[in-house]
């Protein structure tokens, strides 16, 4: 399969966080993005074309694999709030 480059515009803080996450899980940022896209496609297939998760954090489930550390939660207080509320 041929690979192609993709340019994303995201904050430096998020770049640092995703690179740190990738390093902890021994995955490149590219692989994390591919895994995320694959998980979205699986969700659409599983729900018959309706990609509306009950929980806003569900799309990240494949990426995070349930291993959210206190450091992850401290790095992003808004996500931590959502995670802890279980929304």
LINWO-V235835 format. One line per field, one symbol per residue. ss: DSSP state (@ for helix, = for strand, . for the rest). psi: psi as a letter, one per 40 degrees, with the letter a starting at -180 (. if undefined). A space follows every 10 residues. Layout:
BEGIN
ss->???
psi->???
END
This chain:
BEGIN
ss->.......... .@@@@@@@@@ @@@@....@@ @@@@@@@@@@ @@@@@@.... .......@@@ @@@@.....@ @@@@@.@@@@ @@@@@..
psi->hhiiihhihi iddddddddd ddddefiidd dddddddddd ddddddefeh fgidhdedee ddddfeghid dddddgdddd ddddef.
END
